[in-house]
């Protein structure tokens, strides 16, 4: 499969639009790229209903409020989004969604004919909510990027730096691709849900026009030369470390940049991830530094702070205020009722920041050990992400000591909001850094293929490989994943996994389909070389896939081609 499609001279003169979307835990940033001339246009949203002179932001809050007794066919939208949603409270009786990103990897929403409900269900605080509404909330946020939103002047209104309204509408109507950020290791379920939203909103017409790129790689691409810039102006060279600290994950990438960055490929990167970020810092700041002064029940509070309640929102707000103030001061005090409370910068560092940095340091040591790259070889360290501001002072000290020969680059606050989106939009200029195999041949697609070709007879791996190759599948690049599926490894999130049980309300809403699928393996190993299908389990899973895909735009019947343009 070619990595890119060359454009002829006439096509090069026409605009070819791609949209990079950094779908973060707390906000969305987006940047348009005209591949033909290499120009980028950051998008921003207006929050004021009347005039542009009021608040605008390059990051749209991923907050959604679902009104009470919402129904799909009601005239007005059942969902309120972004800044207006943040102003609502639980006393209105609806449901407030935050941190949507973390829920999108848990499963695929589907309608169960057996119980006539949307499944799976999540427990958000004391409320039970179908994942269907999480998907609806995702679509409501991404809908702000559609030309229809612009035509009807719906709010929050999106605009582009350097493009007028008509030009922006034309660009969004003719997108040739959308590139999303994706945390390392989050898998196919997360990608499936985002693709489905884009296809439903008609931002793209075909599933192969939607791409996914790791946050850390996107961060680096934002620093590489543009279309008409000489590789010699590249300020980032040699062994480079990228640290992207977001709200829920901290991503690491280590790469030896070639002299000409156009020769950079995905295989050049060594990637690692820590499942902690700015939200974890907020939680620890409150529990370690604020709560003991507020005299509340620790066990109760520890559970509450991770729930979508008004109280938890206020607690996180207090923690973020502490972070912001202590970036510029050594300590502060405040009044709560008739009591005074305060936090010192030193306490923040010792009790919250240092333990967090130790996790990063341990992961860095492991990455360096695995790659055999010494600390002295690192020439550049790039730091980005929303949590960097909190860590900046202590992180700079750590990096200066650990990598004495390196130049440390940190984003400014203004640039930080759109850095990843800028890199995502640059992907068409560096198509070879896209990881293609798992996107072209997802585990969901491979499992569907196996279910299509197996019958009641036993088979060997080689027989399966031959049948798949006759169907046009390149088994050389997905053989190991096929074997893993045959040995019982279902795609994570296909049914609720043990790691996700705390977030899924399975104890309150038992799902007979999940239970039946998990009860026995699809294939039983007869010997070292052959497998016997469990016909009952295969039929159960076929019916389950039929339910999953019955109202979806994605069909999982063909590999994705994933071609990007090339102007070279």
C-alpha positions as CSV (number, residue, x, y, z in Angstrom):
1,X,0.0,0.0,0.0
2,X,1.6,3.3,-1.0
3,X,2.3,5.8,1.7
4,X,1.2,8.8,-0.3
5,X,-0.5,9.7,-3.6
6,X,1.4,12.1,-5.9
7,X,-0.6,15.1,-7.1
8,X,-0.2,16.4,-10.7
9,X,0.6,20.0,-11.4
10,X,-3.0,21.0,-11.9
11,X,-4.0,19.4,-8.6
12,X,-1.2,21.2,-6.8
13,X,-2.7,24.5,-7.7
14,X,-6.0,23.6,-6.1
15,X,-6.5,23.8,-2.4
16,X,-6.4,20.5,-0.6
17,X,-7.7,20.8,3.0
18,X,-6.8,18.7,6.0
19,X,-8.0,19.3,9.6
20,X,-5.9,18.4,12.6
21,X,-8.1,17.9,15.7
22,X,-6.5,17.7,19.1
23,X,-9.3,16.1,21.1
24,X,-8.1,16.5,24.6
25,X,-9.6,15.6,28.0
26,X,-10.5,19.2,28.9
27,X,-10.6,20.9,25.5
28,X,-10.5,20.7,21.7
29,X,-8.0,22.5,19.5
30,X,-8.1,22.4,15.7
31,X,-5.9,23.7,12.8
32,X,-6.6,23.7,9.1
33,X,-3.8,22.9,6.5
34,X,-3.9,23.8,2.8
35,X,-1.6,21.1,1.5
36,X,-1.1,22.9,-1.8
37,X,0.7,25.9,-0.3
38,X,1.5,24.5,3.2
39,X,-0.3,27.3,5.0
40,X,-1.9,26.6,8.3
41,X,-5.0,28.3,9.8
42,X,-5.7,27.8,13.6
43,X,-9.3,27.7,14.5
44,X,-10.9,29.5,17.5
45,X,-14.3,29.7,19.1
46,X,-16.4,32.7,20.2
47,X,-18.3,32.1,23.4
48,X,-20.3,35.4,23.3
49,X,-23.8,35.2,21.8
50,X,-23.7,38.8,20.5
51,X,-20.3,40.2,19.7
52,X,-16.9,38.9,18.7
53,X,-15.1,41.3,21.0
54,X,-15.9,39.1,24.0
55,X,-14.2,35.9,25.1
56,X,-12.7,33.7,22.4
57,X,-10.5,30.7,22.7
58,X,-8.3,28.4,20.7
59,X,-9.5,25.6,22.9
60,X,-13.1,24.6,23.1
61,X,-14.0,23.1,26.6
62,X,-15.1,19.5,26.3
63,X,-18.0,20.1,28.7
64,X,-21.5,19.0,27.8
65,X,-24.8,19.3,29.8
66,X,-27.6,16.9,29.0
67,X,-30.9,18.3,29.9
68,X,-33.5,16.4,31.9
69,X,-35.7,14.0,30.1
70,X,-33.8,14.5,26.9
71,X,-35.3,12.9,23.8
72,X,-33.6,12.4,20.4
73,X,-36.6,13.8,18.5
74,X,-37.1,17.0,20.4
75,X,-36.9,20.2,18.4
76,X,-34.2,21.9,20.5
77,X,-31.0,20.1,21.1
78,X,-31.0,18.1,24.3
79,X,-27.3,19.0,24.8
80,X,-25.6,22.3,25.8
81,X,-21.9,22.5,25.2
82,X,-18.7,24.3,26.1
83,X,-18.8,27.5,28.2
84,X,-22.5,27.5,28.6
85,X,-22.4,23.9,29.9
86,X,-19.8,24.9,32.4
87,X,-22.2,27.4,33.9
88,X,-24.9,24.8,34.6
89,X,-25.2,22.9,37.8
90,X,-26.5,19.5,38.9
91,X,-29.5,21.3,40.6
92,X,-31.0,21.5,37.1
93,X,-31.6,17.8,37.2
94,X,-29.7,16.9,34.1
95,X,-26.3,15.2,33.6
96,X,-23.0,17.0,33.3
97,X,-20.3,15.3,31.2
98,X,-16.6,16.1,31.6
99,X,-13.5,14.1,30.6
100,X,-15.4,12.6,27.7
101,X,-12.2,11.3,26.2
102,X,-11.6,8.7,28.9
103,X,-15.0,7.1,28.3
104,X,-14.6,6.8,24.5
105,X,-12.2,3.8,24.8
106,X,-14.5,1.8,27.1
107,X,-16.8,0.4,24.4
108,X,-18.9,1.0,21.3
109,X,-22.5,2.2,21.9
110,X,-25.1,-0.1,20.5
111,X,-28.8,-0.7,20.8
112,X,-29.7,-4.0,22.4
113,X,-32.9,-5.5,20.8
114,X,-33.2,-7.9,23.7
115,X,-33.7,-5.3,26.4
116,X,-34.5,-2.4,24.1
117,X,-31.9,-0.1,25.6
118,X,-28.6,1.5,24.5
119,X,-25.6,-0.2,26.0
120,X,-23.1,-0.2,27.7
121,X,-24.0,1.9,30.7
122,X,-21.6,4.1,32.7
123,X,-21.9,5.1,36.4
124,X,-21.3,8.8,36.6
125,X,-21.6,9.8,40.3
126,X,-24.9,8.5,41.4
127,X,-26.3,8.5,37.9
128,X,-26.4,5.7,35.3
129,X,-25.8,6.9,31.8
130,X,-25.6,5.1,28.5
131,X,-22.4,5.4,26.6
132,X,-24.7,6.5,23.7
133,X,-25.0,9.9,25.4
134,X,-21.3,10.2,25.6
135,X,-21.1,9.6,21.9
136,X,-23.9,12.2,21.4
137,X,-21.9,14.7,23.5
138,X,-18.8,14.0,21.3
139,X,-20.8,14.7,18.2
140,X,-22.2,17.9,19.6
141,X,-18.7,19.2,20.3
142,X,-17.3,18.2,16.9
143,X,-20.4,19.6,15.2
144,X,-19.0,23.1,15.9
145,X,-16.5,22.3,13.1
146,X,-19.1,21.6,10.5
147,X,-20.0,24.1,7.7
148,X,-23.7,24.0,8.9
149,X,-22.7,25.5,12.2
150,X,-21.2,28.4,10.4
151,X,-24.0,28.9,8.0
152,X,-26.6,29.2,10.7
153,X,-24.3,31.2,13.0
154,X,-24.7,28.7,15.8
155,X,-22.7,29.2,19.0
156,X,-20.0,28.7,20.0
157,X,-19.1,30.0,16.6
158,X,-15.8,28.8,15.0
159,X,-13.5,31.1,13.1
160,X,-10.1,30.7,11.5
161,X,-7.1,33.0,11.8
162,X,-6.4,34.2,8.2
163,X,-9.7,33.0,6.6
164,X,-13.0,34.8,6.3
165,X,-16.3,33.0,6.9
166,X,-16.9,31.9,3.3
167,X,-13.4,30.6,2.9
168,X,-13.6,28.6,6.1
169,X,-17.0,27.2,5.1
170,X,-15.5,26.2,1.7
171,X,-12.6,24.5,3.5
172,X,-14.7,22.6,5.9
173,X,-17.0,21.5,3.1
174,X,-14.1,20.0,1.1
175,X,-12.0,18.3,3.7
176,X,-9.8,15.5,2.2
177,X,-8.9,14.2,5.6
178,X,-9.1,14.6,9.4
179,X,-6.2,13.8,11.7
180,X,-6.9,13.1,15.3
181,X,-4.6,12.9,18.3
182,X,-4.5,9.5,20.0
183,X,-2.9,8.5,23.3
184,X,-0.4,5.7,23.0
185,X,-2.0,2.3,23.5
186,X,-5.6,3.4,23.6
187,X,-6.5,1.0,20.8
188,X,-9.2,0.6,18.2
189,X,-12.4,1.2,20.2
190,X,-11.4,4.8,20.9
191,X,-10.6,5.3,17.2
192,X,-13.8,3.7,16.1
193,X,-16.0,6.1,18.1
194,X,-14.1,9.1,16.9
195,X,-14.3,8.0,13.2
196,X,-18.1,7.3,13.7
197,X,-18.6,10.9,14.9
198,X,-16.7,12.4,11.9
199,X,-18.6,10.2,9.4
200,X,-22.0,11.0,11.0
201,X,-21.3,14.7,10.8
202,X,-20.1,14.3,7.2
203,X,-16.8,16.1,7.8
204,X,-15.4,13.2,5.8
205,X,-17.2,10.9,3.5
206,X,-15.0,7.8,3.8
207,X,-13.5,6.1,6.8
208,X,-10.1,5.9,5.2
209,X,-9.9,9.8,5.2
210,X,-9.6,9.7,9.1
211,X,-6.1,9.3,10.6
212,X,-4.7,9.0,14.1
213,X,-1.3,10.2,15.3
214,X,0.3,10.0,18.8
215,X,0.4,13.2,20.8
216,X,4.2,13.1,21.2
217,X,4.8,12.7,17.5
218,X,2.4,15.4,16.7
219,X,4.2,17.7,19.1
220,X,7.5,17.1,17.2
221,X,5.8,17.7,13.8
222,X,4.8,21.1,14.9
223,X,8.5,22.0,15.1
224,X,9.6,20.6,11.7
225,X,9.9,22.8,8.5
226,X,6.8,23.6,6.5
227,X,6.2,22.9,2.8
228,X,8.5,25.5,1.3
229,X,11.0,25.8,4.1
230,X,14.5,24.3,3.6
231,X,15.4,21.4,5.9
232,X,18.5,23.4,6.9
233,X,16.3,25.8,8.9
234,X,15.2,22.9,11.1
235,X,16.0,24.0,14.7
236,X,15.5,20.5,16.1
237,X,18.2,18.0,15.2
238,X,19.8,14.8,16.3
239,X,18.6,12.8,19.3
240,X,15.4,14.4,20.5
241,X,13.2,13.7,23.4
242,X,9.5,14.8,23.5
243,X,7.5,15.1,26.7
244,X,3.8,15.8,26.2
245,X,2.0,16.1,29.6
246,X,-1.8,16.2,29.1
247,X,-4.7,16.0,31.4
248,X,-4.9,12.2,31.6
249,X,-1.7,10.9,30.1
250,X,2.0,11.9,29.8
251,X,3.5,10.8,26.4
252,X,7.2,10.3,25.7
253,X,8.9,9.9,22.4
254,X,12.6,9.5,21.6
255,X,13.9,9.9,18.1
256,X,17.1,10.5,16.2
257,X,16.1,13.0,13.6
258,X,17.7,12.6,10.2
259,X,19.3,15.6,8.6
260,X,16.4,15.9,6.2
261,X,13.2,15.5,8.3
262,X,11.3,14.3,5.2
263,X,13.2,11.0,5.7
264,X,11.7,10.6,9.1
265,X,9.5,7.4,9.5
266,X,7.3,6.0,12.2
267,X,9.9,3.2,12.9
268,X,12.4,5.9,14.0
269,X,10.3,6.7,17.1
270,X,10.5,5.0,20.5
271,X,7.3,5.7,22.4
272,X,6.2,5.3,26.0
273,X,3.3,6.5,28.1
274,X,2.3,7.2,31.7
275,X,-1.4,6.9,32.6
276,X,-1.3,10.1,34.6
277,X,-1.4,13.8,33.9
278,X,-2.8,17.2,34.9
279,X,-6.0,15.7,36.4
280,X,-4.0,13.5,38.7
281,X,-2.0,16.5,39.8
282,X,-5.3,18.3,40.6
283,X,-6.5,15.4,42.6
284,X,-3.3,15.2,44.6
285,X,-3.1,18.9,45.2
286,X,-6.6,18.8,46.7
287,X,-6.2,15.7,48.8
288,X,-2.6,16.4,50.0
289,X,-2.7,20.2,50.4
290,X,-6.2,21.6,50.5
291,X,-8.4,18.9,52.0
292,X,-6.6,18.5,55.3
293,X,-7.3,22.2,56.0
294,X,-11.0,21.9,55.1
295,X,-11.8,19.2,57.7
296,X,-13.8,16.8,55.6
297,X,-14.1,13.0,55.5
298,X,-11.0,11.8,53.6
299,X,-12.4,8.5,52.4
300,X,-15.6,10.1,51.1
301,X,-13.7,13.0,49.5
302,X,-11.3,10.7,47.8
303,X,-14.2,9.0,46.0
304,X,-16.0,12.2,45.3
305,X,-13.2,14.0,43.5
306,X,-13.3,11.6,40.6
307,X,-17.0,11.9,40.1
308,X,-18.9,14.4,37.9
309,X,-20.6,16.3,40.7
310,X,-20.8,20.0,41.4
311,X,-18.8,19.4,44.6
312,X,-16.0,17.6,42.7
313,X,-15.9,20.4,40.1
314,X,-15.4,23.0,42.9
315,X,-12.6,20.9,44.4
316,X,-10.8,20.6,41.1
317,X,-11.3,24.3,40.6
318,X,-9.6,25.0,43.9
319,X,-6.7,22.8,43.0
320,X,-6.3,24.5,39.6
321,X,-6.3,27.9,41.4
322,X,-3.5,26.7,43.7
323,X,-1.5,25.6,40.6
324,X,-2.0,28.9,38.9
325,X,-1.1,31.1,41.9
326,X,2.0,29.2,42.9
327,X,3.5,29.5,39.4
328,X,4.2,33.1,40.4
329,X,4.3,33.1,44.2
330,X,6.0,31.1,46.9
331,X,2.8,30.9,49.0
332,X,-0.7,32.2,49.4
333,X,-3.5,32.2,51.9
334,X,-7.3,32.4,51.5
335,X,-10.4,32.6,53.6
336,X,-13.1,29.9,53.7
337,X,-15.9,30.9,56.0
338,X,-14.3,31.8,59.3
339,X,-11.2,29.8,58.7
340,X,-7.9,30.7,56.9
341,X,-6.1,28.2,54.7
342,X,-3.1,28.4,52.5
343,X,-0.5,26.5,50.5
344,X,3.2,26.9,50.1
345,X,5.1,26.4,46.8
346,X,7.6,24.1,48.6
347,X,4.8,21.8,49.9
348,X,3.4,21.6,46.4
349,X,6.8,20.6,45.0
350,X,7.6,18.0,47.7
351,X,4.2,16.4,48.1
352,X,2.8,16.5,44.6
353,X,5.2,17.6,41.8
354,X,8.3,15.5,42.9
355,X,6.4,12.2,43.1
356,X,4.9,12.9,39.7
357,X,8.3,13.7,38.2
358,X,9.7,10.6,39.7
359,X,7.2,8.6,37.6
360,X,8.4,10.4,34.5
361,X,12.0,9.9,35.4
362,X,11.6,6.2,35.9
363,X,9.8,5.8,32.6
364,X,12.6,7.9,30.9
365,X,15.3,5.6,32.5
366,X,13.5,2.6,31.1
367,X,13.1,4.1,27.7
368,X,16.8,5.0,27.5
369,X,17.8,1.6,28.8
370,X,15.6,-0.2,26.2
371,X,17.0,1.9,23.3
372,X,20.6,1.9,24.5
373,X,20.9,5.7,24.1
374,X,23.0,7.5,26.7
375,X,21.8,10.7,28.4
376,X,24.7,12.7,26.9
377,X,23.5,12.0,23.3
378,X,20.2,13.9,23.8
379,X,20.5,17.2,22.0
380,X,17.0,18.6,22.4
381,X,14.1,18.1,24.8
382,X,10.7,19.4,23.8
383,X,8.1,19.9,26.6
384,X,4.5,20.5,25.8
385,X,1.0,19.9,27.1
386,X,-1.3,21.5,29.5
387,X,0.3,20.1,32.7
388,X,3.8,21.4,31.8
389,X,3.1,24.8,33.4
390,X,2.6,23.2,36.8
391,X,5.8,21.1,36.4
392,X,7.9,23.7,34.6
393,X,10.3,24.8,37.3
394,X,11.0,21.4,38.8
395,X,11.0,19.7,35.4
396,X,13.5,22.1,34.0
397,X,15.9,21.3,36.9
398,X,15.5,17.6,36.4
399,X,16.1,17.8,32.6
400,X,19.1,20.1,33.0
401,X,20.7,17.6,35.3
402,X,19.7,14.5,33.4
403,X,20.6,15.7,29.9
404,X,23.4,18.2,30.4
405,X,24.1,18.6,26.6
406,X,20.5,19.2,25.7
407,X,18.6,22.3,24.8
408,X,15.2,22.3,26.6
409,X,12.4,23.9,24.6
410,X,9.1,24.8,26.3
411,X,6.0,26.0,24.7
412,X,4.6,29.4,25.7
413,X,1.1,29.5,27.1
414,X,-0.3,31.0,23.9
415,X,1.2,28.3,21.7
416,X,0.6,25.4,24.0
417,X,-3.1,25.4,23.3
418,X,-2.7,24.6,19.6
419,X,0.8,22.8,19.5
420,X,-0.5,19.3,19.1
421,X,-3.2,20.4,16.6
422,X,-0.5,22.2,14.6
423,X,1.5,19.0,14.4
424,X,-1.5,16.9,13.5
425,X,-2.3,19.3,10.6
426,X,1.3,18.9,9.4
427,X,0.9,15.1,8.9
428,X,0.2,15.3,5.2
429,X,3.7,17.0,4.9
430,X,5.3,14.1,6.7
431,X,3.0,11.1,5.7
432,X,5.7,8.5,6.5
433,X,5.4,9.1,10.3
434,X,1.9,7.6,10.3
435,X,1.6,4.2,11.9
436,X,-0.4,2.4,9.3
437,X,-0.6,-1.3,10.2
438,X,-3.1,-1.1,13.1
439,X,-5.2,1.5,11.4
440,X,-5.3,-0.3,8.1
441,X,-5.9,-3.7,9.7
442,X,-7.6,-3.0,13.0
443,X,-8.2,-5.8,15.5
444,X,-12.0,-5.3,15.0
445,X,-11.6,-5.8,11.3
446,X,-9.4,-8.9,11.7
447,X,-11.8,-10.4,14.1
448,X,-14.7,-9.8,11.7
449,X,-12.7,-11.4,8.9
450,X,-12.0,-14.5,11.0
451,X,-15.7,-14.8,11.8
452,X,-16.5,-14.6,8.1
453,X,-14.3,-17.4,7.0
454,X,-14.3,-20.0,9.8
455,X,-16.8,-22.8,9.7
456,X,-17.3,-26.0,11.8
457,X,-14.0,-27.6,10.6
458,X,-10.8,-27.4,12.5
459,X,-8.0,-25.3,10.8
460,X,-4.4,-24.5,11.0
461,X,-2.9,-21.0,11.1
462,X,-1.5,-21.5,7.6
463,X,-4.9,-22.4,6.2
464,X,-6.4,-19.2,7.8
465,X,-3.5,-17.2,6.4
466,X,-4.1,-18.5,2.9
467,X,-7.8,-17.7,3.0
468,X,-7.2,-14.2,4.2
469,X,-4.6,-13.6,1.5
470,X,-7.1,-14.7,-1.1
471,X,-9.3,-12.0,0.3
472,X,-6.5,-9.4,-0.4
473,X,-5.2,-9.1,3.1
474,X,-1.5,-8.6,3.7
475,X,-1.0,-11.1,6.5
476,X,2.7,-10.4,6.7
477,X,2.0,-7.2,8.7
478,X,-0.8,-8.5,10.9
479,X,0.1,-12.2,11.4
480,X,1.0,-11.8,15.1
481,X,-2.2,-10.0,15.9
482,X,-4.2,-12.7,14.1
483,X,-2.5,-15.3,16.2
484,X,-3.3,-13.4,19.4
485,X,-7.0,-13.3,18.5
486,X,-7.0,-17.0,17.7
487,X,-5.4,-17.5,21.2
488,X,-8.3,-15.7,22.9
489,X,-7.3,-12.0,23.0
490,X,-10.4,-10.1,22.0
491,X,-9.9,-6.4,21.1
492,X,-9.8,-4.3,24.3
493,X,-13.2,-2.6,24.8
494,X,-15.1,-5.0,22.6
495,X,-16.8,-6.2,25.8
496,X,-16.1,-4.5,29.2
497,X,-12.7,-5.4,30.4
498,X,-11.7,-6.0,34.0
499,X,-9.7,-2.8,34.1
500,X,-12.8,-0.8,33.2
501,X,-15.3,-2.5,35.6
502,X,-15.1,0.4,38.0
503,X,-16.4,2.8,35.4
504,X,-19.0,0.6,33.8
505,X,-22.2,0.0,35.6
506,X,-22.2,-3.8,34.9
507,X,-23.3,-4.7,38.5
508,X,-26.4,-2.6,38.1
509,X,-27.1,-3.4,34.5
510,X,-25.9,-7.0,33.7
511,X,-25.4,-7.4,30.0
512,X,-26.2,-11.0,28.9
513,X,-24.4,-10.5,25.6
514,X,-21.2,-9.5,27.4
515,X,-21.5,-12.4,29.8
516,X,-22.1,-14.9,27.1
517,X,-19.2,-13.8,24.9
518,X,-16.8,-13.9,27.9
519,X,-18.0,-17.3,29.0
520,X,-15.9,-19.3,26.6
521,X,-13.2,-18.8,24.0
522,X,-14.0,-18.5,20.3
523,X,-11.4,-21.1,19.3
524,X,-10.1,-24.1,21.1
525,X,-6.6,-25.2,20.5
526,X,-6.5,-28.8,19.4
527,X,-2.7,-29.1,19.3
528,X,0.3,-26.9,18.5
529,X,-0.8,-26.3,14.9
530,X,-4.6,-26.4,14.7
531,X,-7.7,-24.8,16.2
532,X,-11.4,-25.8,16.4
533,X,-14.0,-23.1,16.3
534,X,-16.6,-22.9,19.1
535,X,-19.6,-22.6,16.8
536,X,-21.9,-21.3,19.5
537,X,-19.5,-18.6,20.6
538,X,-18.8,-17.6,16.9
539,X,-22.5,-17.2,16.3
540,X,-22.9,-15.1,19.5
541,X,-20.1,-12.8,18.4
542,X,-21.5,-12.5,14.8
543,X,-24.8,-11.4,16.3
544,X,-23.1,-9.0,18.6
545,X,-21.2,-7.4,15.7
546,X,-24.5,-7.2,13.9
547,X,-25.9,-5.1,16.8
548,X,-22.7,-3.0,17.0
549,X,-22.7,-2.1,13.4
550,X,-26.4,-1.9,12.6
551,X,-26.7,1.9,13.0
552,X,-23.1,2.7,12.2
553,X,-21.4,4.3,9.2
554,X,-18.4,1.9,9.5
555,X,-18.8,-1.6,8.1
556,X,-15.5,-3.4,8.8
557,X,-15.6,-5.2,5.5
558,X,-12.4,-3.8,3.9
559,X,-8.9,-2.7,5.1
560,X,-8.4,1.0,5.1
561,X,-6.2,2.4,2.3
562,X,-4.9,5.5,4.3
563,X,-3.3,7.4,1.5
564,X,-2.0,10.9,2.1
565,X,-1.1,13.5,-0.7
566,X,2.5,14.1,-1.8
567,X,3.6,17.3,-3.4
568,X,7.2,16.2,-3.8
